[in-house]
Amino acid sequence: MTIHDPSFKEWLLNFIDTDTNLGDLSKDVKKDSTFPDSSDKNALMKYIESRTPNEVVHRTLSAAIDLYMAASETHDSFSHREPYQK
């Protein structure tokens, strides 16, 4: 059985019903048919900076990408790590 790792866009859309900046960003991305299907932080930041001057949106996207990357790294490491030791 293969586990599907979601793309950044798929991962972000999981937050669409949250009442947070991340939820707002998710709603905006869902409406934007030209939002890149990429996980490259530089490409995504360049895109969003060309779409809006809003610094809150820029910081939210940057933090979201960092969370996505951390979640991906954690997921990858579970199959290769030693058990938790107290």
Biopython code that builds the backbone (N, CA, C, O; Angstrom):
import numpy as np
from Bio.PDB.StructureBuilder import StructureBuilder

atoms = [
    (1, "MET", "N", (0.847, -1.184, 0.000)),
    (1, "MET", "CA", (0.000, 0.000, 0.000)),
    (1, "MET", "C", (0.888, 1.242, 0.000)),
    (1, "MET", "O", (1.828, 1.342, 0.789)),
    (2, "THR", "N", (0.591, 2.162, -0.868)),
    (2, "THR", "CA", (1.344, 3.392, -0.976)),
    (2, "THR", "C", (0.573, 4.532, -0.319)),
    (2, "THR", "O", (-0.633, 4.679, -0.519)),
    (3, "ILE", "N", (1.275, 5.323, 0.456)),
    (3, "ILE", "CA", (0.664, 6.487, 1.087)),
    (3, "ILE", "C", (0.844, 7.667, 0.144)),
    (3, "ILE", "O", (1.940, 7.922, -0.355)),
    (4, "HIS", "N", (-0.251, 8.383, -0.094)),
    (4, "HIS", "CA", (-0.220, 9.550, -0.975)),
    (4, "HIS", "C", (0.169, 10.781, -0.171)),
    (4, "HIS", "O", (-0.510, 11.146, 0.789)),
    (5, "ASP", "N", (1.262, 11.416, -0.566)),
    (5, "ASP", "CA", (1.644, 12.688, 0.043)),
    (5, "ASP", "C", (0.956, 13.793, -0.741)),
    (5, "ASP", "O", (1.170, 13.923, -1.947)),
    (6, "PRO", "N", (0.134, 14.587, -0.072)),
    (6, "PRO", "CA", (-0.581, 15.650, -0.795)),
    (6, "PRO", "C", (0.365, 16.738, -1.277)),
    (6, "PRO", "O", (1.392, 17.012, -0.655)),
    (7, "SER", "N", (0.004, 17.348, -2.386)),
    (7, "SER", "CA", (0.737, 18.530, -2.843)),
    (7, "SER", "C", (0.463, 19.655, -1.845)),
    (7, "SER", "O", (-0.433, 19.549, -1.008)),
    (8, "PHE", "N", (1.236, 20.725, -1.942)),
    (8, "PHE", "CA", (1.003, 21.860, -1.056)),
    (8, "PHE", "C", (-0.439, 22.361, -1.184)),
    (8, "PHE", "O", (-1.105, 22.629, -0.184)),
    (9, "LYS", "N", (-0.903, 22.482, -2.417)),
    (9, "LYS", "CA", (-2.256, 22.991, -2.654)),
    (9, "LYS", "C", (-3.303, 22.052, -2.033)),
    (9, "LYS", "O", (-4.245, 22.518, -1.393)),
    (10, "GLU", "N", (-3.143, 20.748, -2.217)),
    (10, "GLU", "CA", (-4.070, 19.782, -1.607)),
    (10, "GLU", "C", (-4.041, 19.893, -0.094)),
    (10, "GLU", "O", (-5.083, 19.888, 0.560)),
    (11, "TRP", "N", (-2.841, 19.992, 0.455)),
    (11, "TRP", "CA", (-2.677, 20.100, 1.907)),
    (11, "TRP", "C", (-3.348, 21.367, 2.427)),
    (11, "TRP", "O", (-4.055, 21.335, 3.435)),
    (12, "LEU", "N", (-3.123, 22.481, 1.736)),
    (12, "LEU", "CA", (-3.683, 23.763, 2.157)),
    (12, "LEU", "C", (-5.208, 23.741, 2.159)),
    (12, "LEU", "O", (-5.833, 24.321, 3.046)),
    (13, "LEU", "N", (-5.805, 23.083, 1.185)),
    (13, "LEU", "CA", (-7.267, 23.053, 1.078)),
    (13, "LEU", "C", (-7.923, 22.330, 2.249)),
    (13, "LEU", "O", (-9.130, 22.463, 2.451)),
    (14, "ASN", "N", (-7.157, 21.573, 3.020)),
    (14, "ASN", "CA", (-7.699, 20.938, 4.230)),
    (14, "ASN", "C", (-8.093, 21.966, 5.288)),
    (14, "ASN", "O", (-8.840, 21.648, 6.214)),
    (15, "PHE", "N", (-7.601, 23.183, 5.160)),
    (15, "PHE", "CA", (-7.857, 24.228, 6.158)),
    (15, "PHE", "C", (-8.989, 25.172, 5.736)),
    (15, "PHE", "O", (-9.209, 26.195, 6.384)),
    (16, "ILE", "N", (-9.697, 24.844, 4.675)),
    (16, "ILE", "CA", (-10.679, 25.754, 4.087)),
    (16, "ILE", "C", (-11.794, 26.134, 5.058)),
    (16, "ILE", "O", (-12.344, 27.232, 4.962)),
    (17, "ASP", "N", (-12.133, 25.254, 5.980)),
    (17, "ASP", "CA", (-13.227, 25.538, 6.914)),
    (17, "ASP", "C", (-12.760, 26.098, 8.249)),
    (17, "ASP", "O", (-13.551, 26.208, 9.185)),
    (18, "THR", "N", (-11.480, 26.454, 8.346)),
    (18, "THR", "CA", (-10.990, 27.019, 9.600)),
    (18, "THR", "C", (-11.129, 28.539, 9.578)),
    (18, "THR", "O", (-10.958, 29.174, 8.537)),
    (19, "ASP", "N", (-11.435, 29.100, 10.712)),
    (19, "ASP", "CA", (-11.600, 30.549, 10.839)),
    (19, "ASP", "C", (-10.261, 31.159, 11.251)),
    (19, "ASP", "O", (-10.100, 31.678, 12.356)),
    (20, "THR", "N", (-9.308, 31.078, 10.323)),
    (20, "THR", "CA", (-7.941, 31.551, 10.562)),
    (20, "THR", "C", (-7.408, 32.186, 9.281)),
    (20, "THR", "O", (-8.048, 32.112, 8.232)),
    (21, "ASN", "N", (-6.244, 32.805, 9.370)),
    (21, "ASN", "CA", (-5.593, 33.319, 8.169)),
    (21, "ASN", "C", (-5.319, 32.189, 7.185)),
    (21, "ASN", "O", (-5.417, 32.379, 5.972)),
    (22, "LEU", "N", (-4.977, 31.016, 7.704)),
    (22, "LEU", "CA", (-4.726, 29.856, 6.854)),
    (22, "LEU", "C", (-6.001, 29.436, 6.118)),
    (22, "LEU", "O", (-5.950, 29.062, 4.947)),
    (23, "GLY", "N", (-7.129, 29.499, 6.800)),
    (23, "GLY", "CA", (-8.412, 29.206, 6.163)),
    (23, "GLY", "C", (-8.749, 30.224, 5.086)),
    (23, "GLY", "O", (-9.241, 29.863, 4.017)),
    (24, "ASP", "N", (-8.488, 31.493, 5.365)),
    (24, "ASP", "CA", (-8.727, 32.545, 4.362)),
    (24, "ASP", "C", (-7.848, 32.332, 3.132)),
    (24, "ASP", "O", (-8.311, 32.460, 1.998)),
    (25, "LEU", "N", (-6.574, 32.007, 3.364)),
    (25, "LEU", "CA", (-5.657, 31.749, 2.258)),
    (25, "LEU", "C", (-6.138, 30.547, 1.445)),
    (25, "LEU", "O", (-6.094, 30.562, 0.215)),
    (26, "SER", "N", (-6.587, 29.530, 2.126)),
    (26, "SER", "CA", (-7.087, 28.337, 1.457)),
    (26, "SER", "C", (-8.268, 28.661, 0.544)),
    (26, "SER", "O", (-8.342, 28.171, -0.583)),
    (27, "LYS", "N", (-9.177, 29.477, 1.028)),
    (27, "LYS", "CA", (-10.334, 29.892, 0.214)),
    (27, "LYS", "C", (-9.888, 30.680, -1.017)),
    (27, "LYS", "O", (-10.408, 30.477, -2.114)),
    (28, "ASP", "N", (-8.925, 31.577, -0.827)),
    (28, "ASP", "CA", (-8.413, 32.369, -1.951)),
    (28, "ASP", "C", (-7.731, 31.480, -2.987)),
    (28, "ASP", "O", (-7.916, 31.672, -4.189)),
    (29, "VAL", "N", (-6.948, 30.515, -2.529)),
    (29, "VAL", "CA", (-6.247, 29.612, -3.435)),
    (29, "VAL", "C", (-7.245, 28.766, -4.217)),
    (29, "VAL", "O", (-7.064, 28.533, -5.412)),
    (30, "LYS", "N", (-8.292, 28.309, -3.547)),
    (30, "LYS", "CA", (-9.303, 27.495, -4.234)),
    (30, "LYS", "C", (-9.962, 28.273, -5.377)),
    (30, "LYS", "O", (-10.277, 27.703, -6.421)),
    (31, "LYS", "N", (-10.167, 29.575, -5.172)),
    (31, "LYS", "CA", (-10.800, 30.417, -6.200)),
    (31, "LYS", "C", (-9.840, 30.808, -7.320)),
    (31, "LYS", "O", (-10.280, 31.211, -8.396)),
    (32, "ASP", "N", (-8.541, 30.695, -7.081)),
    (32, "ASP", "CA", (-7.530, 31.150, -8.032)),
    (32, "ASP", "C", (-7.083, 29.993, -8.930)),
    (32, "ASP", "O", (-6.252, 29.175, -8.534)),
    (33, "SER", "N", (-7.636, 29.935, -10.123)),
    (33, "SER", "CA", (-7.311, 28.831, -11.042)),
    (33, "SER", "C", (-5.871, 28.883, -11.548)),
    (33, "SER", "O", (-5.386, 27.912, -12.129)),
    (34, "THR", "N", (-5.188, 29.998, -11.336)),
    (34, "THR", "CA", (-3.802, 30.117, -11.803)),
    (34, "THR", "C", (-2.771, 29.912, -10.683)),
    (34, "THR", "O", (-1.568, 30.030, -10.917)),
    (35, "PHE", "N", (-3.244, 29.606, -9.465)),
    (35, "PHE", "CA", (-2.300, 29.372, -8.368)),
    (35, "PHE", "C", (-1.435, 28.166, -8.720)),
    (35, "PHE", "O", (-1.960, 27.111, -9.077)),
    (36, "PRO", "N", (-0.119, 28.313, -8.624)),
    (36, "PRO", "CA", (0.783, 27.225, -9.033)),
    (36, "PRO", "C", (0.589, 25.944, -8.211)),
    (36, "PRO", "O", (0.405, 25.994, -6.995)),
    (37, "ASP", "N", (0.633, 24.823, -8.884)),
    (37, "ASP", "CA", (0.598, 23.529, -8.198)),
    (37, "ASP", "C", (2.049, 23.131, -7.942)),
    (37, "ASP", "O", (2.605, 22.262, -8.614)),
    (38, "SER", "N", (2.633, 23.781, -6.966)),
    (38, "SER", "CA", (4.059, 23.649, -6.674)),
    (38, "SER", "C", (4.261, 23.642, -5.168)),
    (38, "SER", "O", (3.413, 24.117, -4.413)),
    (39, "SER", "N", (5.384, 23.103, -4.744)),
    (39, "SER", "CA", (5.778, 23.171, -3.339)),
    (39, "SER", "C", (7.024, 24.026, -3.168)),
    (39, "SER", "O", (7.580, 24.116, -2.074)),
    (40, "ASP", "N", (7.457, 24.652, -4.251)),
    (40, "ASP", "CA", (8.655, 25.487, -4.224)),
    (40, "ASP", "C", (8.328, 26.833, -3.574)),
    (40, "ASP", "O", (7.565, 27.628, -4.122)),
    (41, "LYS", "N", (8.908, 27.073, -2.411)),
    (41, "LYS", "CA", (8.582, 28.281, -1.651)),
    (41, "LYS", "C", (8.887, 29.547, -2.433)),
    (41, "LYS", "O", (8.090, 30.485, -2.430)),
    (42, "ASN", "N", (10.031, 29.585, -3.103)),
    (42, "ASN", "CA", (10.379, 30.791, -3.856)),
    (42, "ASN", "C", (9.370, 31.072, -4.960)),
    (42, "ASN", "O", (8.958, 32.217, -5.144)),
    (43, "ALA", "N", (8.968, 30.045, -5.693)),
    (43, "ALA", "CA", (7.997, 30.222, -6.783)),
    (43, "ALA", "C", (6.648, 30.670, -6.241)),
    (43, "ALA", "O", (6.008, 31.553, -6.813)),
    (44, "LEU", "N", (6.213, 30.064, -5.138)),
    (44, "LEU", "CA", (4.911, 30.423, -4.565)),
    (44, "LEU", "C", (4.926, 31.842, -3.999)),
    (44, "LEU", "O", (3.960, 32.588, -4.161)),
    (45, "MET", "N", (6.019, 32.211, -3.335)),
    (45, "MET", "CA", (6.115, 33.568, -2.784)),
    (45, "MET", "C", (6.161, 34.602, -3.903)),
    (45, "MET", "O", (5.520, 35.649, -3.810)),
    (46, "LYS", "N", (6.906, 34.319, -4.945)),
    (46, "LYS", "CA", (6.978, 35.239, -6.080)),
    (46, "LYS", "C", (5.580, 35.416, -6.691)),
    (46, "LYS", "O", (5.179, 36.529, -7.028)),
    (47, "TYR", "N", (4.855, 34.315, -6.826)),
    (47, "TYR", "CA", (3.504, 34.379, -7.387)),
    (47, "TYR", "C", (2.595, 35.244, -6.516)),
    (47, "TYR", "O", (1.932, 36.150, -7.021)),
    (48, "ILE", "N", (2.561, 34.970, -5.215)),
    (48, "ILE", "CA", (1.625, 35.683, -4.334)),
    (48, "ILE", "C", (2.002, 37.155, -4.226)),
    (48, "ILE", "O", (1.126, 38.014, -4.126)),
    (49, "GLU", "N", (3.293, 37.449, -4.245)),
    (49, "GLU", "CA", (3.733, 38.847, -4.182)),
    (49, "GLU", "C", (3.336, 39.610, -5.447)),
    (49, "GLU", "O", (3.147, 40.826, -5.407)),
    (50, "SER", "N", (3.211, 38.898, -6.564)),
    (50, "SER", "CA", (2.770, 39.549, -7.798)),
    (50, "SER", "C", (1.253, 39.743, -7.826)),
    (50, "SER", "O", (0.738, 40.530, -8.620)),
    (51, "ARG", "N", (0.540, 39.020, -6.953)),
    (51, "ARG", "CA", (-0.917, 39.087, -6.931)),
    (51, "ARG", "C", (-1.473, 40.068, -5.904)),
    (51, "ARG", "O", (-2.548, 40.636, -6.098)),
    (52, "THR", "N", (-0.735, 40.266, -4.806)),
    (52, "THR", "CA", (-1.228, 41.148, -3.743)),
    (52, "THR", "C", (-0.061, 41.776, -2.982)),
    (52, "THR", "O", (0.960, 41.127, -2.754)),
    (53, "PRO", "N", (-0.218, 43.041, -2.590)),
    (53, "PRO", "CA", (0.816, 43.675, -1.765)),
    (53, "PRO", "C", (0.605, 43.396, -0.266)),
    (53, "PRO", "O", (1.394, 43.853, 0.561)),
    (54, "ASN", "N", (-0.434, 42.663, 0.082)),
    (54, "ASN", "CA", (-0.818, 42.435, 1.472)),
    (54, "ASN", "C", (0.224, 41.573, 2.196)),
    (54, "ASN", "O", (0.393, 40.392, 1.892)),
    (55, "GLU", "N", (0.917, 42.190, 3.158)),
    (55, "GLU", "CA", (1.973, 41.499, 3.904)),
    (55, "GLU", "C", (1.436, 40.358, 4.764)),
    (55, "GLU", "O", (2.146, 39.380, 4.999)),
    (56, "VAL", "N", (0.206, 40.464, 5.231)),
    (56, "VAL", "CA", (-0.379, 39.377, 6.028)),
    (56, "VAL", "C", (-0.523, 38.126, 5.156)),
    (56, "VAL", "O", (-0.248, 37.014, 5.607)),
    (57, "VAL", "N", (-0.948, 38.313, 3.925)),
    (57, "VAL", "CA", (-1.069, 37.188, 2.997)),
    (57, "VAL", "C", (0.315, 36.597, 2.734)),
    (57, "VAL", "O", (0.468, 35.376, 2.705)),
    (58, "HIS", "N", (1.310, 37.439, 2.545)),
    (58, "HIS", "CA", (2.676, 36.966, 2.292)),
    (58, "HIS", "C", (3.186, 36.140, 3.479)),
    (58, "HIS", "O", (3.737, 35.055, 3.296)),
    (59, "ARG", "N", (2.996, 36.663, 4.693)),
    (59, "ARG", "CA", (3.470, 35.948, 5.885)),
    (59, "ARG", "C", (2.689, 34.654, 6.100)),
    (59, "ARG", "O", (3.256, 33.642, 6.513)),
    (60, "THR", "N", (1.391, 34.689, 5.819)),
    (60, "THR", "CA", (0.564, 33.491, 5.988)),
    (60, "THR", "C", (1.002, 32.397, 5.021)),
    (60, "THR", "O", (1.120, 31.234, 5.407)),
    (61, "LEU", "N", (1.243, 32.768, 3.766)),
    (61, "LEU", "CA", (1.691, 31.779, 2.796)),
    (61, "LEU", "C", (3.063, 31.228, 3.196)),
    (61, "LEU", "O", (3.284, 30.019, 3.131)),
    (62, "SER", "N", (3.959, 32.083, 3.597)),
    (62, "SER", "CA", (5.293, 31.639, 4.000)),
    (62, "SER", "C", (5.203, 30.645, 5.163)),
    (62, "SER", "O", (5.850, 29.599, 5.141)),
    (63, "ALA", "N", (4.404, 30.975, 6.169)),
    (63, "ALA", "CA", (4.234, 30.080, 7.319)),
    (63, "ALA", "C", (3.565, 28.769, 6.909)),
    (63, "ALA", "O", (3.932, 27.700, 7.398)),
    (64, "ALA", "N", (2.589, 28.853, 6.014)),
    (64, "ALA", "CA", (1.894, 27.648, 5.546)),
    (64, "ALA", "C", (2.863, 26.715, 4.829)),
    (64, "ALA", "O", (2.831, 25.503, 5.040)),
    (65, "ILE", "N", (3.715, 27.269, 3.994)),
    (65, "ILE", "CA", (4.696, 26.441, 3.280)),
    (65, "ILE", "C", (5.647, 25.785, 4.280)),
    (65, "ILE", "O", (5.983, 24.609, 4.140)),
    (66, "ASP", "N", (6.080, 26.543, 5.287)),
    (66, "ASP", "CA", (6.964, 25.984, 6.313)),
    (66, "ASP", "C", (6.278, 24.842, 7.064)),
    (66, "ASP", "O", (6.901, 23.814, 7.331)),
    (67, "LEU", "N", (5.001, 25.016, 7.406)),
    (67, "LEU", "CA", (4.249, 23.952, 8.087)),
    (67, "LEU", "C", (4.114, 22.722, 7.202)),
    (67, "LEU", "O", (4.282, 21.593, 7.666)),
    (68, "TYR", "N", (3.813, 22.942, 5.939)),
    (68, "TYR", "CA", (3.685, 21.846, 4.987)),
    (68, "TYR", "C", (4.998, 21.068, 4.891)),
    (68, "TYR", "O", (5.003, 19.838, 4.932)),
    (69, "MET", "N", (6.102, 21.791, 4.765)),
    (69, "MET", "CA", (7.408, 21.137, 4.666)),
    (69, "MET", "C", (7.736, 20.362, 5.949)),
    (69, "MET", "O", (8.251, 19.245, 5.887)),
    (70, "ALA", "N", (7.440, 20.948, 7.094)),
    (70, "ALA", "CA", (7.693, 20.266, 8.365)),
    (70, "ALA", "C", (6.849, 19.002, 8.473)),
    (70, "ALA", "O", (7.336, 17.969, 8.932)),
    (71, "ALA", "N", (5.594, 19.076, 8.056)),
    (71, "ALA", "CA", (4.713, 17.900, 8.095)),
    (71, "ALA", "C", (5.223, 16.827, 7.143)),
    (71, "ALA", "O", (5.180, 15.641, 7.468)),
    (72, "SER", "N", (5.700, 17.226, 5.984)),
    (72, "SER", "CA", (6.232, 16.268, 5.018)),
    (72, "SER", "C", (7.493, 15.599, 5.552)),
    (72, "SER", "O", (7.667, 14.390, 5.403)),
    (73, "GLU", "N", (8.365, 16.376, 6.171)),
    (73, "GLU", "CA", (9.592, 15.821, 6.742)),
    (73, "GLU", "C", (9.271, 14.866, 7.878)),
    (73, "GLU", "O", (9.907, 13.819, 8.003)),
    (74, "THR", "N", (8.295, 15.210, 8.706)),
    (74, "THR", "CA", (7.897, 14.354, 9.811)),
    (74, "THR", "C", (7.325, 13.057, 9.278)),
    (74, "THR", "O", (7.659, 11.981, 9.775)),
    (75, "HIS", "N", (6.466, 13.145, 8.268)),
    (75, "HIS", "CA", (5.865, 11.955, 7.669)),
    (75, "HIS", "C", (6.951, 11.044, 7.119)),
    (75, "HIS", "O", (6.915, 9.834, 7.340)),
    (76, "ASP", "N", (7.907, 11.607, 6.412)),
    (76, "ASP", "CA", (8.997, 10.818, 5.833)),
    (76, "ASP", "C", (9.845, 10.163, 6.920)),
    (76, "ASP", "O", (10.301, 9.031, 6.761)),
    (77, "SER", "N", (10.050, 10.870, 8.008)),
    (77, "SER", "CA", (10.948, 10.358, 9.040)),
    (77, "SER", "C", (10.316, 9.255, 9.879)),
    (77, "SER", "O", (11.049, 8.480, 10.495)),
    (78, "PHE", "N", (8.998, 9.148, 9.931)),
    (78, "PHE", "CA", (8.364, 8.124, 10.757)),
    (78, "PHE", "C", (8.754, 6.719, 10.321)),
    (78, "PHE", "O", (8.892, 5.834, 11.165)),
    (79, "SER", "N", (8.929, 6.499, 9.056)),
    (79, "SER", "CA", (9.263, 5.163, 8.602)),
    (79, "SER", "C", (10.753, 4.847, 8.766)),
    (79, "SER", "O", (11.166, 3.702, 8.586)),
    (80, "HIS", "N", (11.555, 5.852, 9.105)),
    (80, "HIS", "CA", (12.997, 5.648, 9.192)),
    (80, "HIS", "C", (13.574, 6.018, 10.549)),
    (80, "HIS", "O", (14.795, 6.091, 10.692)),
    (81, "ARG", "N", (12.748, 6.250, 11.530)),
    (81, "ARG", "CA", (13.295, 6.719, 12.800)),
    (81, "ARG", "C", (13.259, 5.632, 13.853)),
    (81, "ARG", "O", (12.551, 4.633, 13.724)),
    (82, "GLU", "N", (14.029, 5.847, 14.880)),
    (82, "GLU", "CA", (14.038, 4.934, 15.997)),
    (82, "GLU", "C", (12.823, 5.245, 16.872)),
    (82, "GLU", "O", (12.357, 6.383, 16.905)),
    (83, "PRO", "N", (12.315, 4.244, 17.576)),
    (83, "PRO", "CA", (11.162, 4.495, 18.458)),
    (83, "PRO", "C", (11.501, 5.536, 19.522)),
    (83, "PRO", "O", (12.658, 5.688, 19.915)),
    (84, "TYR", "N", (10.481, 6.243, 19.975)),
    (84, "TYR", "CA", (10.644, 7.238, 21.031)),
    (84, "TYR", "C", (11.124, 6.556, 22.300)),
    (84, "TYR", "O", (10.577, 5.531, 22.708)),
    (85, "GLN", "N", (12.130, 7.117, 22.913)),
    (85, "GLN", "CA", (12.681, 6.566, 24.144)),
    (85, "GLN", "C", (12.518, 7.582, 25.262)),
    (85, "GLN", "O", (12.849, 8.755, 25.084)),
    (86, "LYS", "N", (12.017, 7.153, 26.403)),
    (86, "LYS", "CA", (11.906, 8.039, 27.565)),
    (86, "LYS", "C", (13.207, 8.085, 28.303)),
    (86, "LYS", "O", (13.319, 8.778, 29.315)),
]
sb = StructureBuilder()
sb.init_structure("model")
sb.init_model(0)
sb.init_chain("A")
sb.init_seg("    ")
for serial, (resi, resn, name, xyz) in enumerate(atoms, 1):
    if name == "N":
        sb.init_residue(resn, " ", resi, " ")
    sb.init_atom(name, np.array(xyz, "f"), 0.0, 1.0, " ", f" {name:<3s}", serial, name[0])
structure = sb.get_structure()
